Amino acid sequence: MRRAPEEKQRDPERTKARILQAALEEFAAKGFAGARVSEIAARAGVNKQLISYYFGGKEGLHQALTRRWQAEESAFADRSSSLGALAAGYVRGNAERRDYGRLMLWEGLTDDAPPDPAFVEDVRRDLEHLRQRQRDGELPADLDPAAVLVALFSMAAAGISFPQLVRAVWDLDPASPEFAEHYAREIEKLVGHLGNVPGS
């Protein structure tokens, strides 16, 4: 039985989505260096030549995943909200997309991923955003916005980077919605206090 033309047209997009999801899972489990194209293809249920065809290989997959994360950020990162609410949004976003966080942790531990100009550009944009918040009085004038940015990244990823700590202090599963929501609320309050320090 032949498929309708519109069904055939949808196949490549579905195949690419399956490959990307498989790549995300493989990178999250093994890091960029440890991930194998053959394993990604097996996870996706496709011939590994399709990975080269659609993405140009492992580096292309990594770049595509970076773009996908950037596209998904708008769902939880409202830059017009307070800094505390923005930080809480990243906590929730990381909780819902744990494989992305694990991929970033692998990159930090092994420094084995290809240089990503898009990531550097995003970080510099985020830093300028914090500088503007500081000029607007939301951050104390004596804080280095770059240090604040590194601290915010670290706080937002704590449920992924320190699961044993989460279990020890709260007796909660760090992958659970209960932890994510409680921690997000606390981070929102904590970051909110930065703008309420006398003399800031």
N, C-alpha and C positions, 0 to 999 in steps of 0.2 A: 504494500500500500504506500503510495507516494504522499509525501507531506505537502501541504499547501505552500506556495512561494513565501508567504509571510512567516511561516514557521521556519523555513530554511534561513530566512534573513535574521531571525532571532537567535539561531544556533551559535553564531560566532560570539555574540555578546554574552550569552549564557556560559559558553565555554571559557571565555576570558574571565568572567566573574568566578567560575569554579577554580581556575588556575590561580587567580589572585588570592582567593581564600585559602587555598592549599599552601601557597607560598607564605602567606602570613602565619599560618600554623607551624610550618616547617622552620621559618626564621625565628619565630617565638620560642620554639622548642630547642633549637640548636645554634642559633646565631647565624649571621650571614656566612661566615667561613665554613661552619659545620653543615649548613644546608646543602643538599644535593638536588640538582635539577631532576634527576631520575626519580627521587623520592617525592618531589613536588608533583611531577607528572603522575606518579602512582596514586598519590592522595586525590588528585583531581580526576583520575580515571581517563587520562588522555595520553597520547603519544608525546614523548618529550620534544619532538621536533616542532610541535605546535607552540611550545614556549618560546623557542627561537623565532618562529614565524610571527607571533603576536607581540612579543616583548623584547626580542633581541638577546635573550639570555637572562642570567641571574641578576645582573646589574639593572637591566631594564625592569625586571619585576620589582626590585627594591625601589626604584624611582616611581613606578606606578603606585606602589603602596604608600609612598610618601605623599603623592598627589591625592590619593583616596583619603588619607587621614586629614589632609588640609581641607578637602571638600566636606568632610564630616564635622570638622571643628565648628562650623557655623551653627550646628544643631545644639551645641551646649556652651559655646563661648560667645556670650553677648558682650562685646567690648564697650557698649554704652552703659552697662551696669556698673555698680560699685566694684572696686577691686576685690573686696571680700566675696561678693556674689560671683565674680568672674573666676576666682580661685576655686570656689565651691563647685562651679560648673565643670572645671577641669577634673576635680576629684570624681565627680559623677561620671564624666566622660571616660576617664581612665578605668573606672570600675566596670563600665559597660563594654569597654573595648580593651580588655586586659592583654590580649595578644600584641597590640601595638605598644603598650607599655613594656612588655617583656622584650620585644624587639629592640626598643630604645635602650633598655638595661644591658642587653647583650652588646650593643654597639659601644656602650660606655665601658663595659668590662674588658672587651677584646679589642676595641678600636679597629675592627676589621672590615667595617662597611666602606663602600666607596665614598669619597668626599661628596657631600650633598649641598650644592650651592643654594638650593631652595630652602633647606633647613637653616643655613646661615642667614639668608635673607629674612626668613620669618623671625628668627631670634632677634635680629637687629631691629626689625619693625616693632617687635614686642618691647624691646628696650627703649625705643623712642616713645612708645606709648606710655611706659612707666615714667619716663622723664617728664612727659606732658602732665601726667597725674601729679607728679611732684610739684611742678610749676603751679598747678591748680590747687595745691594745698592738701591733696589726699595722702601724700607721703611726707613724713618729716624731712626737712631740708638737709639734715645731717646724714641721711642714709644714702649709700651708693645704690642707685637703681639697678646696677648690674648684679650686686649682691642680693638684692631683693628678688630679682628675676630667678637667679639660681636657687634661692631658698623656696620660691613658689613652685618651681619645677619639682624640687625634691619633695615638698609637702604633698603635692598632687599625686605623686607616684608612690607614696609611702605604703599603701595597701598592696602594691606589687613588689616593691623592693624590700620591704621588711615584714613579710607575713608572720614570721615568728614573734615579732614584737607586738603586732596587732593581737595575736592570740594570747600573748602573755598579759597584756594590760587590760584587754576587754573580754577575753574568752569568747571572741567572735570569729567567725570564718571571714578572712579578709576578702574573699570573693563574694560575700553575701550582700544583698541589697541593704540589710540592716546596718552593717558596718559602713557601707558607702554613704548612706543618708546621715547617720550620726556624725561621722567624721566630716562630711561636707558642711554640715551646720556648724560644727566647732571651728573649722578652718575659716568659714565666713566670719564668725565672731572674732577670731584671733586676728585676721588680717584687717578687719574693720577697726580694731583698736589702734592700728598704726596711725590712722588719721585723727584719733582722739587724744593723742599724747599732748599734755600741756607744752606750749612753746613750739609745737610742730608747724 
